[in-house]
Amino acid sequence: MAARRAEDEPPPFTHEDNRRFLQMLRDKKQMLGIGSPKVEVQFQDLTVETHVRIGRRELPTLPNCVVNAAQELASHSHMCTPRKRAVKIINGASGTIRPSRMTLLLGAPGSGKTTFLKALAGKLDLSLKRKGKVMYNGDEVNSSTPQHMHAYISQYDLHHAEMTVRETIDFASNMLGTDNEFEIIGEAARGKKDVVNEVDKNLDSFFKATTFGEGRNLTRNYIIKILGLSECTDTLVGDEMRRGISGGQKKRLTIGEMLVGLAKCFFMDDISTGLDSSTTYEIIKVIQQMAHLLDLTVVISLLQPPPETLELFDDIVLLCEGQIVYLGPRENATDFFEIMGFKCPYRKNIADFLQEVTSKMDQKQYWIGDQHRYHYHSIENFAESFRSSYLPRLVQDKLLVPNSSRVKSAEVKTRLGMSRWNIFKACFSREVLLLKRNSPIHIFTTVQITILALVISTIFLRTNMNHKSVLDANKYVGALFIAVMLVNFNGMIEIAMTIKRLPTFYKQRELLALPGWALLTPNFLLSIPISLMQTGLWTSLTYYMISYAPSFIRFMKHFLVLFSMHQTSMGMCRLLVAMARTLVMANVLATTTLIAIFIFGGIVISKDDLKQWLQWGYWTSPFTYAQNAISLNEFLGERWATEFHYENANTIGEAILKIRGFLTESHWYWICVGILFGFALVFNVLSIFALEFLNSPHKRNVHTDATDTMMECENKIVETQDASILQGVLPFQPLPFAFNAINYSVNMPKR
């Protein structure tokens, strides 16, 4: 059986297979007359700056948060000017990223690589201020630039843990509207019954040998195969609490999520994080072949690429403290610094040399001139020398053509974006899938509400409930209050369910253009049957055991109030999560809001006992309308029509409503239910706006200034130390470490 399975499996997909496949696709596109437009990325005087607090005031302490919030409020009211300083993340960068080439972005952490890539991709945070121009083929990048032209791949691996690798790739493909060039070529190769040319023969045999599949599966299967994800295609992504794929596979999934869109420009940020050098080389090699044969424009940021990976790149951009120190062919990078007096030692990794030669601590060791005449060359000095002397030389030698118009005439076909209906279908299918995978949570909440219903029913058991006096009616008020309160609390499950998905949503909103309504609308629609089931279960178990009004119509009206309150509670929790955006803040806001609506709901304090200036709280609390509607439905029934005079009330039912400060007219029932549904609608609409326009919470970097004087003093101290001490070797005792026959196994579930 194992031997037969091994025979059925296709052979491994090698780099040579990938190159041959892409070459055949390129030849077939030329035969079919399918154009392959190139995109040249140009940026002129690109400056990105932000305003930050300096030093201790930026540290996330409680006093700082209070003071900063007060200052922000005062500054918006023009009462004071906030003490902030403008910091340039990118400072006057200019250059050209050429198509059909691999460009490596090098720079130390904090040099502005992520901001630079986001600026080129048009994905800058709204809090950052951009100056200068970023152009694709001479056209400036703005909000109207087609999304399929460029793709930014983040360094963070954010995915839904409940989805498999293939499901994640499929959703990204649906949202990006995968380019159908592969499918057109594949169908053309298969559609001809009499295959006459060599290219069609090769493609036809290649599709059969690699089992890429047909239709829209072709592109997805290709991306999965070249990234080495075939073995974990049907494995859950997983997270800290759910077993799934490894960290390296998550990184490859992050790359594949954007590669499946087949954009013309790719900006990849630290994609080697979590990958070993061999896997990094394999992925970069695949991307290099795609860039060269599919005419893509690729910029990849790597921290410390090994020499064999560095050789795969055509150009290098060296970014230091927001300034471009070098931009040009990889082979000429060391020549520029040698002209400046710094030489890369033999067998030294060029990538390490380029990052260390601009460092104040490491620069001196590469100086090839007289050591006594050495002085520190600043970043500004390198950048100015490159712009004034070395850049014109590259242009003269035709190694770099800035702001060229040679690809400006290439027309990039505009691919129609995904229709709203298709986006809704893709997101709704995903929500159904996530609902199934999270079914244990919903089963638990259903069991919970069942147990609570049985407990409450035994407390207010019908044998102990009478209908003869106001005191009897008061017991029913307590039972109705608990019903509304527990249904309200049951809706708070939306806080945990929604907050867990926000990081992935913000990533997909930025990279896949996922709108806010695409997350909330399917979630809202799928919550309706769950809400119907849980409130229906509560009503069925408690209504007749507690002995509410026996009429079936009043039973349905009782159920309708609880259902509308449950929907209002879930909508309110979604809004609080969308506004808070973090679990701690969401819990704080939810607790505060629930306490407020309970206090002003008319049970803790009657409306008649509230101060006049607090009446607004009573009429804005959803609990008010739920408690009034469910009380009207019960106490205006025939069982409570016993004559009893209290103020303007003539029955026990009207009397208890008057005593409790509730409404007494029957038409208010439908008004209250309508207001509850209105609350649910407003909360969900506001949640959509909050998801659409509020930025994702991000970590703030503390900006501190280290003075040059301190650095110079430290350098002088180091230089005056005794050389013999620095060159000495501390004695140590070597400790051997041995291991033998270590095994590690994991019990896999049976399928």
N, C-alpha and C positions, 0 to 999 in steps of 0.2 A: 504493500500500500504506500509506504513512504517512498519507494523507488518510483512508483507510478506518479506520485504527486510531484516528485522532483523533475520527472520528465515533462510534466504538463506545465511547469512554471517557466516563464520566459527567461532568457539569459540576462545577466546584469546589464544595466544601461551605462556604458562607458562614455568617457569624454569623446572618444573617436566616433561613437555612435551618435552622440549629440551633435558633433560638428557635421557629420555626414547628413543627418536629418535636417539641420538648419540650412545646409547648403542646397539640399534638394528642394526645400521650401522656397528658398531664394530663387532658384532656377525656375521652379514652377510658377512663382509669382510673375517673373519676367515673361514667361510664355503666355500667361493669362492676361497680361497687361495690367496687373495690380501694382499700383505705385507704392513706393516705400519712402515716404517723405522723411527728411531729416530735420531735426530741431536743434538749432544752435542757441545756447543760453548766454546772454550778454548782461553784464551788470556794470553800471557806471556810477561812481561816487556813492556807493552803497554805504549808508550809515544807519545803524540801529541803536537807539538809546532808550534808556528808561530812567525813572526817578526813584531813588532808593534812599532809605534812611542810613545814616552812617553809624557804625560801631554798635554800642550797647543798645541803642533804642530799637534796633532791628531784631534783637534776640527775642525769641517767643516766650516771654515771661508774662505772668498775669498782670502786673502793673503796667508793663509796656503795652499790652493789648488794650487795656482800658484807656491809657493816655493816647495811644495812637488812634483809637476809635473816636475819642472826643475831638482830637485835632482834625481828623478827616471830616467829621460833622461840622466843625467850626469853619474849616476851609471851604466846604461846599456852600456854607452860608456867608462866605466872604468876610468872616469875622477875624480871621488870622491867616497867615501864610504858613503852610506846613514846612517843617525843617527837613527838606530833602535835597539831594544833590543829583544832577544829571550825570549818568554814567554811560559812556559809549561802549556798547558790546561789540559792534562792528564799526570800524573807523575808516571811512573813505575808500572802500574796496572797489577796484575796477578790474575787469578782465573778461575773458571769454572761455566758455566750456564748449569744446568742439564735439560734434556728433560722431557716432561710430567709433568712439574712443572711450577708454576707461580712465577716469580721473580719480586719483587718490587724494583725499583731504587729510592732511596731517596737522597735528597741533596738540599741545599739552592740555590736560583737563582745565577747563575754565577759560580757554582761549576764544570761545565763541563759535565752535564748530556747529553745534546744534542750531543756534540762532542763524548762522550763515546758511545752513541747508534749508531751514524753514523759510528764510527770506527768498531763496531761489525758487522754492516750491510754492510760494504764495500762501504759506501756512502760519504766518507770524501771529503771535498772541496779540489781542487787541490792546493790551496794556503797553505794548512796545510801540515806539514811534519810529517809522522808517522814512529815510530820505534817500534820494537818488532813484535810479531806474533799474528794473530787472525786466529784460525783454527776451521773448522767444521769437527768433527769426525777425527781429526788428519790431515786433508788436509788444507793447508793455503789458506785463502781467497784472491782471486785476480780477475782480470777482466774476467777470464775464468770460474769463479764459476757460475753455472746455476742461472739465475734470479729467478726461481720459488722456490729456496730453502729458500730465505730470503726476508723479506718485512719490510721496514721502514715506519712508519706512522708519518707524520709531525704534529707539533702542530698548524700549520697554515691551515685554511680552504680556499683553493683556488680551485674554480670550475668555469665552464662557467655558467654565470647567465642565459643564454638563454635556457639551457637544463633542463629537468625535472630530478627528482631523479632517476627514472628507467633508463632513457637514460644515465645518468652519470655512474650508476652501470653497464649497458650493455657495454658501451665503455671500462671501466676498465676491465671487464671480457674478452672482445675480445682481449685487448692488453696483458693481463696477460696469456692468453691461459688457461682458468679455468680448474683446475684438473677435469678429467672426472670420478673420482671414484663414485661420487654421481649418475651420469647418468648411469654408468654401473650397479650399485646396483639397481637403480630404474627400469631400463629396465629389469633386471633379475627378479625383484619381479613381474613386470607386465607381463613379457613374458611367464611365466608358466601358462598354462591353468588349469592344475590340481595342485593347490597349496597344497603341502602335509605337509610342516613343519611349526612349529609355528612362526618362525621368518618371513617367507614370508607372512604368514597371517597377522601378526602384521604390517609389513611394508606396505602391500597392503592397509589395512584399514586406516593406518596413512596417506598415500599419499592422499587418497580420503577425509579424514576428514579435513586435513589442506589445501587442494587445492594448493599444492606446484607447480603443473604443471608438464610438461613432458619435456624430452630432456634437452637441456642446460639451460632451464629456472629454473630447479630444484635448482641449487646452488644459482642463483641470487634471486629467491623468498625466499629461506631459509634465506639468509643474510638480505634481506629487512625485513623479518618478525621478526627475533630475535632482530634486532636493533630498532624495533618499528617505522619503516618508512612506514608501509602499508598505513596509512591514508594520506600520502603526496606523494604517488608514482608518481602521474601524475601532481604534482605541480612544477612550475619552481623554480630553486634554488634561483634566484634573487640576487640583490646587493643593493647598496645605492640608486640607481635610479629606481629599478624595484622590485615590491613587490614579495616576494617569501617565502621560508621556514624560520623558526626561526633559531637563532644562535645555539641552542642546536641540532636541526635537521641537521644543516650543519656539526656540529662536528660528529654526528653519521654517516652522509654520508661520511665524510673523513675516518672514521674507516672502513665502509663497502666497500669503494672503494678498499682497500687493502685486507680486509678479503676475498673478493670474489675470490681472486687468490688462496686461500687455500695453502699458503706456509708452509714450515716446521718450520721456525723461524720467529717470529714477534717481532719487536722492536718499541714500541709505546711511543711517546714523549709527555708528558703532555696532555693526551687525555681527562682529566677532565675539561680543560679550557672551560668555558661557560656552564658547566653542573651543575645541582643541585646534592646534595649528593645522592638522591634517584635514579636518572637516572644513575649516576656514578656507584652505586652499581649494578643496573640491568645489565649494559653493562659488568662490570668486572665479574659478576657471569656467564654470558654467555660465556665469553672468558675463564674463569676457566674451565667450563665444556668441552669446545672444547680442551683445553690444556690437560686435564686429559684423555679424551676418544679418542681423535684423535692423541695423542702422539705428541703434538706441543711443541716447545720451545718458551716461551713467556717472554719478559722483558718489563715491563711497568713503565714509569716514572710518578709519581704523586707528586704534591707539598705538599698538606696537606690532606691525605686520612683520612676519619673518621674511628673510631674503627671497625665498621661492615665491611667496605671495606677492611681494613687491614687484617682482619681474613681470607679473601679469598686467600691470598698469602701464598706460601710455603716457599720462601726464600726472603731475604732482602739483597740488596747491598747499603751500605751507602757511598756516595761519597762526600768528602769535599775537596775543593781547589785542585781538580784533583787527589786526593789520595783516595784509598779504605780504609776506617776505619773499615768496617765490611762487611763480605760476608759469609752468612750461613743461617741456618734455622731461621725462624721468631721467634720461641719460645726461641732461645738462644741469641737473640740480647741484651736483657736487662741484661742477666747474665754476658756478657763480660764487660759492663760498671760498673756493680756492683763490679766486681773484681778490676776494676780500681778506685773504691771509689765513684762511682756516682750511685744513686738509683732512679728509676722512682717512683714518688709518687703514692699513691693509687688513682684510677680513673683518672689518667693523661693519655691522649692519647699517646700511645707508639710512634707513628710517630712524634708527636710534640717533645716528649722527645729526640728522636734520633737526631733531627735536632738542638735542643737547647743545648744539652749537649756538643757539639763541638764548640758552639759560645762563644766568649770571654765575651760577656755581660751577658749571661744567665747561664753560666756553674756553677757558685758558688752556686746557689740555690739548686742544686742537690747533693752537696758534703755531704757525710754522716760521714765524719771524724771530727776531731777537726778543728773548723773554723779558729783558729789561725795558724794552720799548712797548710792551703789550699794554693795552688799555681796553676796558670793556666796551664792546660794540653794542649799542642799544638796539632795540627793535626798530625804533624810528630810523636809525642809521642804515640798517639792512634794507628796510622798506624803501627809503629814499634812493639808495644806491641801485636797487633793482629797477625802480621806475625810471630813473634818469639815465642809467648807463647800460644795464644788461638787457632790459626789455627791448630797447631799439635794436640791439644786436640780434635778438631772437627773431624780430620782425624782418630784419634785413636778410637773415639766413633762411627765411620762409619756414622757420620752425614754429612760429606762432603768428596767427593773423587775427589781431583783435578787431572786433566789431565788423567782421566781414559781411558781405552781402551775397556770398556765393550760394547760400541756401535760402536766401530771402524769397526767391521766386518759387520755392517749393510750396505747393499748396497742401496744407494739412486738412484732410477731409474731416468735416465736423460730424462726429458720431452723435446721433440723437441720444439725449440722456434718458434714463429710466423714467417711464411714466409713473405717475403717483399710484395708479392701480397696481402696476408690477411691483413697486416698492412695498405697497401694502400687502400683496400676496406673499412676497418673500419674508417680510417681517411677521406676518400672521402664521406662516408655516413654522417659522422658528419659535414663535411663542407657544404653539401647540406642542412642539418637540420639547421645549423647556418645561412646559406644564407636565408632560409625561415623566420627564426625568426627575422633577421635583415633587412627584406624587406622594412620597412619604410625608412631606411637610403638610400637604393638604389632608392626607389621611389622619395625621396626628391632630390637626385642628378640628377635624370632624369628630374624632373620638373625644376630644376635649370638650367640645360644645355638647356632645351627647351626655357625657358624665355630669357636666354642670347642669344640664336640663333636668336630669334625674334627681340631682341633689336639691335643686330649687323646688322641684315638684313635690318632694317629700317634706320640705320645710313648710310650704304653703299647700299641703294636701287638702283636697276638696272636703274631706270629712271635718276639717277644722275651720272651714270658711263658710260664714253665714252672710246673709244679705238683708239684715233687718235694721241695722243702725249705722250711724256715721263711723263708729269705731270699727265695724266690720268692713266698711268701705276703705278705711285707712289702711287695713291690711292689704287690700288689693292694690292700693297706690304703691305700697312698698314692693309688691311682686312685679308690678309694671315697671317701676323704676329699675329694679335689678335686671329685668329683661332688656330694657333699652341700654343700660350700662354695659352689660356683658356683650351684647351685639356690637356696641361701640368699641370695646376693647378687642374683640375678635378681629376687627378690621385693621388693627395695628400690626398685623403680620406683614402688611405691605411695606412697613419701614425696613425690615430686614431683607425682604425679597427685592426691593427696589435699590437700596443702597449698595447691595452686592454687585449690581449690574451697572452702576454709574461709571466706574472707571473704563469699562469696555465700551460703554455708550459714547463717552467723550472722545475716546480714540476713534471710534467708527464715525462719529459726527465730523471729526476733523479730516480723516483720511478717506472714508467711503462716502462722505456727503450724506450721512444718515440724518434725516430731519427728526425733530423732537416728537412730532405726532406719530412717526413710524414706530416708536417705542411705546407710547402711551395708549394709542388707539387700540392695537391688538390686545394689550394688557387689560384695558378697560372692558373690551368685548368678552374676553375669556373669563373675566372675573364675575360676569353676570350669572352664568350657570352655577358657579361655585357659591356665589352669594344666595342664589335661589335655593340651592340644596341645603346650605347650612342654616339659613333662617327658616326654611320650611321644616327642617328637622327639629329645630328648637320649638317652633310653633306647634308641631304635631305632638311632641312629647309633653309640653307644658300646658297647652291650652285647656284641654279637658280634664287633666289631672288636677289642675288648680281650680277648675270649675269657673272659667270665665263665661261670658254670655254665650249660651248654647247655639245661637243662630249661626248657620254656615256662612252667611254674608258677613257677619261680624268677625268670624274666624278668618276669612280672607282679608278683611280690612285690617285686622290685627297683624296678619302676615305682611301686608303691604307696607305698613308703617316700619316694621323691623327691617324689611328688605331695603327700603329707601334710606333708613338710618345706617345700615351696613354699607351701602354704596357711598353715602356721604362720608362715613368714617374712612373708608379706603381712599376716596378722592382727597380728603384732607391730609392723610398720611403721605400720599404721593406728592402733594404740593409742599409739605414740610421738608421731605427728603430732597426735592428738586431745589428748594431754596437753601437748605443747610449744606447739602453736598458731602457731608461727613457724618459718620455714625454717631459720634459724640454730640455734635450740634443738633442732629435730627432727634435724638432721644431727649435732649434738653428742651427743644421746641415742642416736641410732642407732649411731654409731661406738663409743661407750662400751659399749653393749649387745652389739654384735657381737664386740668384743674379749673381753668377759667370757664370752660363751657359747662362744667358740672356745678360750679358755684352760681353761675348766672342762669342755670337751667330751670329754676323755679322750684326745686325740691329742697336743696340745702337752705335757701332763703326764698321765701315767697315773694312774688312780684309786688304784692301790696306792702311788703316790709322793706323793699329796696328804696334807697334815697332817689330823689327825682333825677339827680345828675348821673345816676348809675342805670337808669332805665334802658339806655342804649345797649348795655351788656346783655340784658334779658332778651331783647329782640334780635340780637345778632348771634345768639347761641343756637346751633342746630339742635341741641338737646331740648331747648324750649319747645320747638315745633314737634319733635318726636313725642315728648311727654304729653303735650296737649292733645295731639291726634290720637294716641293710644288710650288716653284717659277719656276723651270724648266718646270713642268707640265703645268703651266698656260701660261708663256710668250713664249714658243716655239710653241704655237698654231697658227692656220692660221690667227686669228683676229689680232695678233700682228706682222704680216709679212709685214706691210707697210714699204716701204724703208726709211731708216734713217741711216745716216753715223755718227758713233762715234767710233774713234780709229779703231779697227778691226771689229766692229759691222756693219751689213748692214740693220738691221731691228730695229723697236722700241723695240721689245721683247728682242733682244740681247743687245741693248743699255742699257735698264734698268738693265739687269743682270750685265753688265759691270760696270755701275755707282755704283751699290750697292755692288760690289765686289763678286757677286755670280759666280758659275760655269756656263759655257755656253754650254757645250757639252751634248747632250741628253742622252748618255749612263750613265752619272753620276746620273741620277734619280734612276736607279736600284741599283747602288752602294750605294747611300745614304740610300735607303730603307733597303738594306741588312745590312748596318752598324747599323741602328736603331734596327733591330731585333737582331743583334749581341749584342748591348748594353743591350737589354732586357734580353737576355739569360745569359750574363755575370753577370748582376746585380742579377738575381735570383739564379744563382749558387753560387755566393759569399755570398748571404744571407743565403743559406743552410749551407755553411761552418761556417759563423758567428754564426748561431744558434746552430751548432753542437759543436763548440769548445770554444766559449766565455762563461765565467761564468756569472751567474745571478747576478745583482747588489744586494748587501747585506749591511745591516747596520753595521757600524764599531763601535766597543766598544772602548771607550776612556780608556786607561790603565793609572791609576795614582797610585802612591805609597803613602800609608798612613803610616807614621813611627810609630814604636812601642812606641817611646817616647811620642808622642801625645796621644796615647791610654792610656798609663800609667798615664799621667798627668790628663786626664779626670777621670780615675778611682779614683785617689787620691782625686780629688775635690769632687766627689760624696761621697766617704767614710767619708770625714771630715765634711760633712753637718750635721746639727742638725737632729737627728732622729725624734724629735717631729714635726719638720716642714714637714719632709717627710711623716709622718703618719697622718698629719692633713687633714681635709676635708674642701674644699672650700665651702662656702655657695652658694646655688643656689635656684631659684624658679622654681618648676615644672610647666610645661605648658601642659595642656591636649590637645589632638588632637582627634577629633571625625569626623566620616563620616557615611553616611547613604544612602542606595539605589543608589549606583554608578553603572552605566551601561556603557558599551563600545561595540560598534557594528561596523562592517565593511560590506559595501555593496559588496557582491560577484557577479561577472559577471555571466549572464545566459549562460548555455551551450546549 
